[in-house]
């Protein structure tokens, strides 16, 4: 591959694309409606593309990293006429698996191949190229782009056919939300009994209850700092996708229903743009 195209330069996409620019021995084309973000990545060595269509025509591998299913569908509406044999598209957004599977079939009709490759961890890991990446789609195509994905992440795993990377991402984030809820409940209960958060965290570390959410967020929770690293509205979106999967597969998962209700309460209370650990405020309010 000689030319990589990258569409979507939000907080994650900007950091990810800069790592490719730094490590890839070839041209990196970028596109985003936010021209300030484009300028920052161009300053790092990328080339600004005037349109998605032009980027698709010029690039061998096209990566997209945009917020939601509707955005991915809009991107692919512009990509599809310019795809063909030999091209690989990698959507790294977190979207509805059914949407991704349908798009992969449209891509296949052009002779190109589409992979879904959503990421776990947040902006600091994106900057450090330490993301985890879950891949769904054709195995031989994945092997071709594996070195490219390694420029953005320290861990990657092929989960199966199209959509399976996304399903794994949704399972992961739903698990995080349920762990988070248990931490929130016990932190709030500890506070009820006069046990401060720092002592709670230390005491938990002596036993089997320690977990990454608690250890990574305890400083923010002590300081009541809800500056966004991963937004509440983004986690709510992912849990919403899990709810869709439950409906499609006739699954009964009471824990998902519980955390979905909390996240919906957060959205209704205007907390969507705060960090997802702001759910602590809701849980504390609810148990009193």
N, C-alpha and C positions, 0 to 999 in steps of 0.2 A: 504494500500500500504506500502510495506517495503523498496523498492529500487526505486530511481528516477534516470533516465539517462538524461544527458544534453549534447547536441551536438551543438557546435558553441560558442566559447569563445572570441568573438570580444569585442569591447568596451561595448556594451549593454549586451551581453551574459555572460561575465565575472562577471559583477556586479550582474546580475540576479541570476546566479548560486551560487554566494557567499551568497546571502540572503537565498537561499534554504538551503545551508550547515549550516548556522547559526541557522535556525529555524526548520528544518525537523528532526524528531526523527527516523532516519534510515540512510541507506547508500545512498550517492549521487555519482554516477559514471559520469565522464566527459570525453569528447573526443573533440580534435581539432588538426588540423595539426600544429598549432603553439604551440610548446612544452613549450615555455616560459609562455604562458597564462595558459596552463595546470598546470605547476609547481606552479604558483601563487594560483590557485584555490585548488590544492592539499595541499598547505601550510595552506589554510583556513580550511581544514578538509575533502575535497573530496577524491575520489579514482579514479586514472587514469585508463581508460579502454584502452586496446590495439587496439581496432577496433570498428567501428560502429556496426558490426555484433555481436561482443561479448557483447557490451552494450545492444543491442536490446534483446539478449537472456537472460540477467541477470536482466533487469529492468522491473518493473510493469508498470511504466509510463515513456514515452520517450518524452523529450522536444527538439525541434530543433529551433535554432535561427541563421540563415545564411542569406547572403545578397540577393540572387536573385532566381528566379524560377528554373534556371538550377542547382543551388546548392541544392535546396530542392529535386529536382528530383533525383540527384545523391545520396543524403542521403537516400532517400526512396528506391532506387534500392538495397541498402545494408540492409536496415531495413526489407523489406517485407518478405524475406524468414524466418525470425525469429519471426514474429508476430503470434498471435493466440488469442483464446478467453480469455477474462479477461484483456488483455493489452489495454492501451490507449496511443495514440500518440497525442502530442500537438505541432503543428507547429506555432511558434510565429514570424516567418519571415513575411515580407511584400512582397507578390508575386502576380502574376496574379490569380484572383479567379478561373478561368477556370482550371488552372493547379492544384490548391488545391482540387477542386471538383473531378477532375479525379483521383487524388491520394487517396482521401477519399474512392472512390469506390473500388480501388484496396485493400486498407486496410480492408474494410468491407468483402471482399472475403476471408480474412484470419481468420475472426471471431473477429478481433480487431476493435477498434473504433478510428477514427481520428477527432480531433478538430482543427479548425484554430483559433488562438488567438493572432492577432497582437497587438502591443502596441503603445500608444501615449506618448509624452514627450520624453526627451532625457537622456543623460548619468547621469546628477545629480539626476534626478528622479529615474533612475534605481538603483543608489547607495543607495538612501534613501528609496527604496521600495515604491515609490509613483507613479508608472506608472498607466496609464489608460489601460484597457485591453478589447478588443472587441472579443466576442466569437461566433463562428459559429459551428453548429454541434449538435449531439444528446444531448438533454436536460438532460437526466439521467446521461450520462457520464460527462457532465459539472458539475452537482451537486456533483459528486464524487471528482472531482479535484478542486472544488472551493476553499477549504482551501489552497491547494497548490498554486494556482494563487494568493491568498491573501498574500503569502509570498513575492511576487514580486511587487504587485500593491495595491494601496489604493482604486481604483475604478475598477469595472468590470461589464460588462453588456452582457447578452446573446441576440444576434441579430436575431437568427433564424437558419436555416439549414446551411449545409456546404457552405462556401464561403461568408456568410453574414457578418461575422466578418471582412473579408478582404475588402469587398465592403465598409463597414462603415469606415474603416481605410483610404481608398483611398478618400472617400468623405471628411473626416476630413482634410486630408493633402492638398487636392485641395482647400478647403475653406481657410486654412491657407495661401496658396500661393496667393490667390486672395486678402485676407486682406493685406498680405505683400506688394503686388504690389501697392495697394492704399496708404499704408503708405509711401512706397518708392517715389511714384509720388508726394505726398503732401510735404514730407520732402525736396525733390529736388526743388520743386516749392517755398517752404518757403525760401530756401537758395537763390534762384534767387531774391527774394524780400528783402534779407538781414535779415531774421529772423533765428536765430541760432537754432540748434536742441533741445537744452535744453529748451529754451523758447517755442518752438513749442510743445514739450511734455507736459510742464506745462499747456499751454493754452488749449490743447486738453482735458486734464484731467478735465477741468471745464465744459465740455459739454458732448455730447453723442458719441463722436468719439473715446474715450479711448478703448484700446484693449490689449490683452495679448502680441501679437507680439511687439507692440510699447513699452510697459512698460518693457518687458523683454530684448529687444534688443537695447534700446536707448543708453545705456552705451557703447556697442560695436560699434554702429554706430557713436557716437560722437568721440570715440577714433580711429575710422577706424581700429578696431581690428576684423579680419575675421578668427581668430583661430577657428578650427572646433569643434562645439558641435553636429550639425547635418549637414551633408555635402550637398552642392549644387547638387552633382551627385545623392545622395540618394533621394532628393526631385524631381529631374528630372525623376528618375525612377518611382516614385509614380504617377507623373502627366502623364507619359507615359502609365501607367496602366489605368488611367482614360481615356486617349485617346482611348485605346483599347476597354474599356467598351462603350464609345460613339459610336464606330464603330459597335460593336456587337448589340447594342440596338437602333441604328439609332437616337441618341440624338444630338441635336444642342445646343451647349453651348459656345457662343462666348468668355466668360470670361476664359474658359479653354484654348481655342486656344491662347488667348493673353499671359497667363502666360507660356504656353508651349513654345511659341516662345522665350520668355525671357530666360527661362531655357536652351533651345537649344543654344541660343547665349552664355550663360555662359559656357556651355560645349565646344563650338567651340573656345571660348577665353581662354581656359585652366584654368577655375575657379572651375572645378569640385570638387577638394579636399578642397576648402575653405568652410567656413560656408555658409549656404544658405542665410544669410543676405547679402552676397556679391553681390546679385542681385541689391542692392542699387546703386552700381557703374555703372551697366549697364543702369538702369533707368535714373540716372542723366546724363549719357553720351547721352542717346537717346533723352531727351527732349530739349537739347541745339541745 
